[in-house]
């Protein structure tokens, strides 16, 4: 299960949320350098979120939108969808 970000925003929580839920538009996972750069480049979003006691997911989603990041569907980075291939409903 990926980090849902349902805690008050901090820089570390926002970075964790972005790391586990977003990728660059080319599909590459976000590097450590990129995860440091994003909250710095969008510091006004981070500071506003912290000041207003927003959840980390809200701040992370705002940064991702501003930076043009893509949502990672499986969230665990292994390329699987978590299913075993069966079609049970």
N, C-alpha and C positions, 0 to 999 in steps of 0.2 A: 504494500500500500504506500502511496506517495504521501508526502507531507501536504496536508490540506490548508495550512496557514491560518487556522482559526484561533490565533492568539494575537495579542496586541503586537503591532508592528515594531520591529527593531531592524537595524541594518542586517544583522545576522539571519534573522528569520526571513526577511525578504530575499536575501541571497539564496537561502536554502530552498524557499518556495520556487524561485526562478530556476534554480539548478534542477530540481526534480520535476518541473512541469513545463518547461519551455526549451526550445532549441533555436539556433540561428535559422534564418530562412532557407539556407542551403541544407538543412537537416542535421548539421553538426551540433553535438552537445555543447553547452556553454562551458568554456574553459575557465579556470580559476581567475585568469587575468580579466576575462570578459565579465565574470561575476563581481569582480571588484570595480570595474569600470562603469557598469550599468547604474548602480546606486549613486556613484559619484556624478556621472553625467546627468542624472535625473534627481539630483539632491533636493530640489524644491518639492518634488512629489513625495520623497521619503520623509522630509521634515514635516510637511503638511500632514501626512498620514500619522506620523508619531504624535504630533501635537493634538490631533483630533482623535487619538486612541483608536485609529482604524486597525482592522485585522491585517495581518501580513499578506493574505491573498489579495485583498483589495489594492494595496500598495503595489504588490508584484504585478498584478494584472494591468494596472495603470502604466507601470514602467514598460511592460512587455508591449502594450499597445503603442506607446510612444516610440519604442525602439524597433518596432516591426518584427517582433519575435513570433515564432510559431508554437502552438500548443503541442505538447508531446502526448499522443494518444494513449500509449501503454504506461507511461509514467515511470517504469522501472528501468528503462535503458537497455533491456536485453533484447528488444525487438519482438517480443512475444505479446500476445494479447491476454495472456493469463489463462486461456482456455486449454483444454486437453484435446480439442479437435472434435469432440462429440457434439451432437446437435440435440441436447436434452433441453426441454422447455419447462 
